[in-house]
Amino acid sequence: MATAAAASASEPEAEPPAGPKAEGEEDEVKAARTRRKVLSRAVAAATYKTMGPGWEQQEEGVSESDGDEEYAMASSADSSAGDYEWEYDEEEEKNQLEIERLEEQLSINVYDYNCHVDLIRLLRLEGELTKVRVAREKMSEIFPLTEELWLEWLHDEISMALDGLDREHVYELFEKAVKDYICPNIWLEYGQYSVGGIGQKGGLEKVRSVFERALSSVGLHMTKGLAIWEAYREFESAIVEAARPMTGFLSPFDREQTFDSQLEKVHSLFRRQLAIPLYDMEATFAEYEEWSEDPIPESVVQSYNKALQQLEKYKPYEEALLQAEAPRLAEYQAYIDFEMKVGDPARIQLIFERALVENCLVPDLWIRYSQYLDRQLKVKDLVLSAHSRAVRNCPWTVALWSRYLLAMERHGVEHRVISVTFEKALNAGFIQATDYVEIWQAYLDYLRRRVDFKQDSSKELEELRSAFTRALEHLQQEVEERFNESGDPSCVIMQNWARIEARLCNNMQKARELWDSIMTKGNAKYANMWLEYYNLERAHGDTQHCRKALHRAVQCTSDYPEHVCEVLLTMERMEGTLEDWDIAVQKTETRLARVTEQRVKAAEKEAALAQQEEQKAEQRKRVRAEKKALRKKQQPGGGGDKRKAEEGKEWGEDGEEQPSKRRRVENSVAPAGPEPDAGQEKGLPEKPAPVDVGPPSKQKEKAAALRREVPKVLHDSSKDSVTVFVSNLPYSMGEPAAKLRPLFEACGEVVEIRPVFSNRGDFRGYCYVEFKEEQSALKALELDRKNMEGRPMFVSPCVDKSKNPDFKVFRYSTALEKHKLFISGLPFSCTKEELEDICKAHGTVKDLRLVTNRAGKPKGLAYVEYENESQASQAVMKMDGMTVKENVIKVAISNPPQRKVPEKPEARRAPGGPMVPRQIYGARGKGRTQLALLPRALQRPGAAAGQAENGPAPRPAVPTSEAAEAPKMSNADFAKLLLRK
């Protein structure tokens, strides 16, 4: 019985089967029809070759070249029109200049991804096919290519393939293409192209091999795997239908060996496909029922029903992917978690590969995938392939390189290959100095594990020592020159080398030389470094060198000298002579006395500085008070006449309550016609017209009248969801509602703009903007920090913090952002456009922000966000130290320092003693009107302070109840404290 699949393969006009997301576009339909025609003719040729010369072909003129030509036409149907049209000579010359520029740019920076893409596009447009091939090969060596780039490359190569050698070259290209990412479309192209070579030796086996590998790779893909299954099944069904007419001429044995076995292949494909949860399974089952001459076995039906049940479990995750926008990382993470719980290795690998297609620049995803392969599957080819692709996609991530080296060692890769990989890692362009220390440690650990330390000397040991030497030189020269630091301040690599020499090579002389070098690099002041050296000597050296190390430590240590002294005394108590003990006691006492003296001096110096700051603050306060009094005297009717008018009047004489604070000058109201002063009547020089200050009752009436003129702005908290709060506007802005309305109406319909004014009618710089819809208010938040008359306008949600204490106002990130740069030292005249022109030469700039103060004035700082970490790291290398308008700028990865949380006043202690009583201040520190009523003598730390913070652990603090029982001080004692100098 003829099937739908066979009919579609033999009839060129039949439409291609629709997948779950197939699109009925005309060009795709035409291309599919042409491919069907090629498939039908190639299958006929394969059937002739399989069944023997006794069968006459029904279609004549079938040849390998015909299939190749028609397949080339089909595969290039999408891109043939208009790709190689010649432009005018001026356009060609312009393209040639651009090609030369791009080639020069790549000679400087070979890791510029966009430059590679632009160069390939221009060369392809100019018809430089040989140069295009070279450019593509160079790019594929550095970067993995996307599915679109591979398909374009493959179509071009197929169109140029003329003979068998060219076909082999295309096969090699397909093999490279399917290794970068999981690409169902490339596998489909591969299978269809291999059908064109079915007339060659081993052509039929080649086609089946390609399709089987395609099923292993993407056959489980729920939305795109269907096309691979149908193409493979269609190929085998076409062979069956082509061989059906000659079955009557075959013997039963030959029929069983040829036709029946081919028929079983189609049955097997149907059964395998129906056992896998795929979209549109029902149509496949219906097609199988129509095609099969026998009833479908019960086992197949059961497998099909089980797959349908599995499909229902997977559908929510697939639908979430379809509804979300790329890169859909959160949706893929949820899908991966689900698959990990189910535990099917093939499906877990598939969902990881699908996620990496859209999130190939996410190092954490690569780390999770490689970790799963290392710990669960442990298949050498899969593991090494994943690690290799990971470092090609995220070469700036040192953790991926370290894991790659471990995986290569774990699976027995040759030493030469591992060394080459390590060299690539050194040239990957890490973004931190510590990354180079980490990759060196990983490689040195690998070399150490290769050495057989039972032998006195070996080639591996010499290689390890030379690698240690090279590592120290590399960190000291190249890394320190680039980052202004070696990345290894504690000399971890040198410490490991010294331990290896002492413990494994029994070479204490070399270990001591290394520790001497460590101490000369600024580590002699740290007690832990000396104790590490002491422990090494203790384990592999002798007592004399231990004693010498501790004596040097006592003299040099500045952070924890008490601990070093205690270790020295302990050693002499256990092993030393009386003379050694006396020398140790004398040195430790002298050192501790000197340390105590230094700490007391430092505490006194700190107290003196604090006292000077207090005196300066008091002096500034006096100056402000004097200026304020002077301004008050210079004001019209300032104070004097008012006091005379109220002279002799007792408080509360008018039966009214006096105000607790002096009224603000801005709330006073000047009379319409000022009366002449008494000085003018006596012929004295003219003075400014005094303000008529009446009794408090009149002042209250006038102030109330003024407040009635300026309506108070009330806010309805029930409309917070449709309201935004706008602040930091210029106080001089006239008619703020009229000026802001056009700006916010672009976000949606504005119901009302409520600017806030002072009692005198002056704009206070903020307002409320109420919208009709909540969506408009959310869109208005995008106007935050937009320039408004020279100042950045702040737009924030309207939230009552007293009712929502957990609400967080927008703040820029303070964590490490590897795709964002921090630029300092910019000239104040540098504009955003000028800086963007500089930055976009090194990658795609997603956002650029010039830092300004509240007045909108630039601070010479900027943050630049790139598309990925690779572009950011390249920009750091190229831009750091660049001169912009005679200013040398500094460029680094954005990693703001952690904000210090202000310590509580009650937790503060004196430098060497107990808790110091202190006035509890507010969040903004000591107020102007807060006076320190505690004598300074009590605030000054005592000379006999306890152990400093870097000494041994302090004793537990005395409880509050015990502190309350301390003897009380008399007035005479306080007098002595006050008179003490």
NORCORWO-V250081 format. One record per backbone hydrogen bond with DSSP energy under -0.5 kcal/mol. NH is the residue of the N-H (numbers start at 0). CO is the residue of the C=O. If there is no record, write none. Layout:
BEGIN
nh | co
NH | CO
NH | CO
END
This chain:
BEGIN
nh | co
6 | 2
7 | 3
8 | 4
9 | 5
10 | 6
11 | 9
13 | 10
21 | 18
24 | 22
28 | 24
29 | 25
30 | 26
31 | 27
32 | 28
33 | 29
34 | 30
35 | 31
36 | 32
37 | 33
38 | 34
39 | 35
40 | 36
41 | 37
42 | 38
43 | 39
44 | 40
45 | 41
46 | 42
47 | 43
48 | 44
49 | 45
50 | 46
51 | 47
54 | 51
55 | 53
59 | 57
62 | 60
66 | 62
67 | 63
68 | 64
69 | 65
70 | 66
71 | 67
72 | 68
73 | 69
74 | 70
75 | 71
76 | 73
79 | 75
81 | 79
82 | 79
84 | 81
91 | 87
92 | 88
93 | 89
94 | 90
95 | 91
96 | 92
97 | 93
98 | 94
99 | 95
100 | 96
101 | 97
102 | 98
103 | 99
104 | 100
105 | 101
106 | 102
107 | 103
108 | 104
111 | 108
112 | 110
115 | 111
116 | 112
117 | 113
118 | 114
119 | 115
120 | 116
121 | 117
122 | 118
123 | 119
124 | 120
125 | 121
126 | 122
126 | 123
127 | 122
128 | 126
131 | 127
132 | 128
133 | 129
134 | 130
135 | 131
136 | 132
137 | 133
138 | 134
139 | 135
140 | 136
141 | 137
141 | 138
142 | 138
149 | 145
150 | 146
151 | 147
152 | 148
153 | 149
154 | 150
155 | 151
156 | 152
157 | 153
158 | 154
159 | 155
160 | 156
160 | 157
166 | 162
167 | 163
168 | 164
169 | 165
170 | 166
171 | 167
172 | 168
173 | 169
174 | 170
175 | 171
176 | 172
177 | 173
178 | 175
179 | 175
179 | 176
180 | 176
182 | 180
186 | 182
187 | 183
188 | 184
189 | 185
190 | 186
191 | 187
192 | 188
193 | 189
194 | 190
195 | 191
195 | 192
196 | 192
196 | 193
197 | 194
199 | 196
202 | 199
205 | 201
206 | 202
207 | 203
208 | 204
209 | 205
210 | 206
211 | 207
212 | 208
213 | 209
214 | 210
215 | 211
216 | 212
217 | 213
218 | 214
220 | 217
224 | 220
226 | 223
227 | 223
228 | 224
229 | 225
230 | 226
231 | 227
232 | 228
233 | 229
234 | 230
235 | 231
236 | 232
237 | 233
238 | 234
239 | 235
240 | 236
241 | 237
242 | 238
243 | 239
244 | 240
245 | 242
246 | 243
248 | 245
249 | 246
254 | 250
255 | 251
256 | 252
257 | 253
259 | 254
260 | 255
261 | 257
262 | 258
263 | 259
264 | 260
265 | 261
266 | 262
267 | 263
268 | 264
269 | 265
270 | 266
271 | 267
272 | 268
273 | 269
274 | 270
275 | 272
277 | 275
278 | 221
280 | 277
283 | 279
284 | 280
285 | 281
286 | 282
287 | 283
288 | 284
289 | 285
290 | 286
291 | 287
300 | 296
301 | 297
302 | 298
303 | 299
304 | 300
305 | 301
306 | 302
307 | 303
308 | 304
309 | 305
310 | 306
311 | 307
312 | 308
313 | 309
314 | 310
315 | 311
316 | 313
317 | 313
318 | 314
319 | 315
320 | 316
321 | 317
322 | 318
323 | 319
327 | 324
331 | 327
332 | 328
333 | 329
334 | 330
335 | 331
336 | 332
337 | 333
338 | 334
339 | 335
340 | 336
341 | 337
342 | 338
343 | 338
344 | 342
347 | 343
348 | 344
349 | 345
350 | 346
351 | 347
352 | 348
353 | 349
354 | 350
355 | 351
356 | 352
357 | 353
357 | 354
358 | 354
361 | 358
362 | 360
364 | 361
365 | 361
366 | 362
367 | 363
368 | 364
369 | 365
370 | 366
371 | 367
372 | 368
373 | 369
374 | 370
375 | 371
376 | 371
377 | 372
379 | 377
382 | 378
383 | 379
384 | 380
385 | 381
386 | 382
387 | 383
388 | 384
389 | 385
390 | 386
391 | 387
392 | 388
393 | 389
396 | 393
397 | 395
399 | 396
400 | 396
401 | 397
402 | 398
403 | 399
404 | 400
405 | 401
406 | 402
407 | 403
408 | 404
409 | 405
410 | 406
411 | 408
412 | 407
417 | 413
418 | 414
419 | 415
420 | 416
421 | 417
422 | 418
423 | 419
424 | 420
425 | 421
426 | 422
427 | 424
430 | 395
434 | 431
435 | 431
435 | 432
436 | 432
437 | 433
438 | 434
439 | 435
440 | 436
441 | 437
442 | 438
443 | 439
444 | 440
445 | 441
446 | 442
447 | 443
448 | 444
449 | 445
449 | 446
450 | 446
450 | 447
452 | 450
454 | 451
461 | 457
462 | 458
463 | 459
464 | 460
465 | 461
466 | 462
467 | 463
468 | 464
469 | 465
470 | 466
471 | 467
472 | 468
473 | 469
474 | 470
475 | 471
476 | 472
478 | 473
479 | 474
480 | 476
481 | 477
482 | 478
483 | 479
490 | 487
494 | 490
495 | 491
496 | 492
497 | 493
498 | 494
499 | 495
500 | 496
501 | 497
502 | 498
503 | 498
503 | 499
504 | 499
506 | 500
507 | 505
510 | 506
511 | 507
512 | 508
513 | 509
514 | 510
515 | 511
516 | 512
517 | 513
518 | 514
519 | 515
520 | 517
521 | 518
522 | 517
523 | 518
525 | 522
526 | 524
529 | 525
530 | 526
531 | 527
532 | 528
533 | 529
534 | 530
535 | 531
536 | 532
537 | 533
538 | 534
539 | 535
540 | 536
545 | 541
546 | 542
547 | 543
548 | 544
549 | 545
550 | 546
551 | 547
552 | 548
553 | 549
554 | 550
555 | 551
556 | 552
557 | 524
558 | 524
563 | 559
564 | 560
565 | 561
566 | 562
567 | 563
568 | 564
569 | 565
570 | 566
571 | 567
572 | 568
573 | 569
574 | 570
575 | 570
575 | 571
580 | 576
581 | 577
582 | 578
583 | 579
584 | 580
585 | 581
586 | 582
587 | 583
588 | 584
589 | 585
590 | 586
591 | 587
592 | 588
593 | 589
594 | 590
595 | 591
596 | 592
597 | 593
598 | 594
599 | 595
600 | 596
601 | 597
602 | 598
603 | 599
604 | 600
605 | 601
606 | 602
607 | 603
608 | 604
609 | 605
610 | 606
611 | 607
612 | 608
613 | 609
614 | 610
615 | 611
616 | 612
617 | 613
618 | 614
619 | 615
620 | 616
621 | 617
622 | 618
623 | 619
624 | 620
625 | 621
626 | 622
627 | 623
628 | 624
629 | 625
630 | 626
631 | 627
632 | 628
633 | 629
634 | 630
637 | 634
638 | 636
639 | 637
642 | 638
643 | 639
644 | 640
645 | 641
646 | 643
648 | 645
652 | 649
654 | 651
666 | 663
667 | 663
667 | 664
679 | 676
680 | 676
681 | 677
682 | 679
683 | 678
692 | 690
693 | 691
697 | 694
698 | 694
699 | 695
700 | 696
701 | 697
702 | 698
703 | 699
704 | 700
705 | 701
706 | 702
707 | 703
708 | 704
709 | 705
710 | 708
713 | 711
716 | 714
718 | 715
719 | 716
721 | 718
722 | 719
723 | 768
724 | 795
725 | 723
725 | 766
726 | 793
728 | 764
732 | 729
738 | 734
739 | 735
740 | 736
741 | 737
743 | 739
744 | 740
745 | 741
746 | 743
747 | 743
750 | 748
750 | 769
751 | 769
753 | 767
754 | 752
755 | 765
757 | 761
760 | 757
763 | 755
766 | 725
767 | 753
768 | 723
769 | 751
769 | 767
770 | 721
771 | 748
776 | 772
777 | 773
778 | 774
779 | 775
780 | 776
780 | 777
781 | 778
782 | 779
783 | 780
784 | 792
785 | 782
785 | 792
787 | 790
790 | 787
792 | 785
792 | 790
793 | 726
794 | 792
795 | 724
797 | 719
797 | 722
798 | 796
800 | 798
802 | 799
803 | 799
806 | 803
808 | 806
816 | 893
817 | 815
819 | 816
820 | 863
821 | 891
822 | 820
822 | 861
823 | 889
824 | 859
825 | 859
829 | 826
834 | 830
835 | 831
836 | 832
837 | 833
838 | 834
839 | 835
840 | 837
841 | 838
842 | 839
844 | 842
845 | 843
845 | 864
846 | 864
848 | 862
850 | 860
852 | 856
855 | 852
858 | 850
860 | 850
861 | 822
862 | 848
863 | 820
864 | 846
865 | 818
865 | 863
866 | 843
871 | 867
872 | 868
873 | 869
874 | 870
875 | 871
876 | 872
877 | 873
878 | 874
879 | 875
880 | 888
881 | 878
883 | 881
883 | 886
884 | 882
886 | 883
888 | 881
888 | 886
889 | 823
891 | 821
893 | 816
893 | 819
901 | 899
906 | 903
907 | 904
909 | 913
915 | 907
916 | 914
920 | 918
921 | 924
924 | 921
929 | 926
930 | 928
932 | 930
937 | 934
938 | 934
939 | 935
944 | 942
945 | 911
950 | 947
962 | 958
963 | 959
964 | 960
964 | 961
965 | 962
973 | 969
974 | 970
975 | 971
976 | 972
977 | 973
978 | 974
979 | 975
END
